[in-house]
Amino acid sequence: ASRRSVGQPDVFVHRQFPRAVDGSASRMAASAEGSKPLHTRVSWPMNRHLSEAFANLDAARKDLRAAVDAVPEQRRGERPARDRWSVNEILEHLSLVEGRFAAIIALRIGEAREAGLGPEQRFREPLPTGLRQMLNDRANRRNAPDAVQPRGGVGDRAGWAELERIRGVLRATVEAADGLALSTVTHQHPVFGTLSVYQLMDFIAGHEMRHARQIRGIADALRVP
């Protein structure tokens, strides 16, 4: 049966044996059972909060891919209007944004670990309502800061490859802190306020879905009757 601490959130799925320092579950499992070493690797369940955050990111990436595919490849560098971004420019913008957030998350986790970050024991807070509403609102256009403005010259394939590379960096960074109290690791954003690691991940997902909707609008604008 699963073990739960009274009064604590149900954060983890049951783990039969404690995690080895070197990451080897089979050696510890064998020792606990008093048998020969196991040759199959035991798969440890991910912290539920982290699993949910990654599920949101994966869903957003799938949505973005579908939106990009709805625009003919030869027209992905074409702007629907002079003051609007092309699909290629949106992909470049998304990689710039996620790259900055991935670096922030790595920095804050590193600082927290040095300060003795303990295990996760809190509930996962959703994005603030106002921030979710802003991400869902495509009626009011917002100008991106200069640092994440697309420079152009990046094709859709290169742009997508960079997005996937950065996602891999983000995933590796956060997975390395699986089980730690990431709900207490926060960053003070000058516009969006104080956000935990989980909320920063949710923001990345919401931002990507926002631009997926923008790309669908481009597909409609460029559609040949």
C-alpha angles and dihedrals in degrees: 000000000000117000118227129181113235111249094013126109117259093253104149136049111229117287114199096202132025116261115263118237090237092046094250109137096172096064094050092044091052092049092050092051095042091232139114117296114279117241096204119083115238113229111223116214117243122242106275093232091054093045090055092048092051091047089056091049092048092049091050092049091050090050091049092050091052091049093050092048089055089067115073109251093235090057100047091098092052121102116224088216136003093259096041130086124246122232089260092053091049091053090050090049092050092052091050092050096046091045091056093047092046089054091048092050091049091049095049094045090049092051092047094049091051088053091054104266110201134207123298113269104151136085119259112254117217123230112285111269094242092053093049090050091050092052091049094047110093093161093078110056119212129203115236118230116262092252092065099036111121114249094202130227094094116118123219094254094050090044092052093046090053091050090052092047092053092046088055090053092049092047093050092048095052097037088057087062095046110147095021123116097268089157086073095046105093143172126207106225114198092226108022099040129223113348131177123226090262091050092048088054090048089050091054089051093047092047091051092050090049090058092043086062089049090053091051087056089053090051090054093046093050096041112124112226 
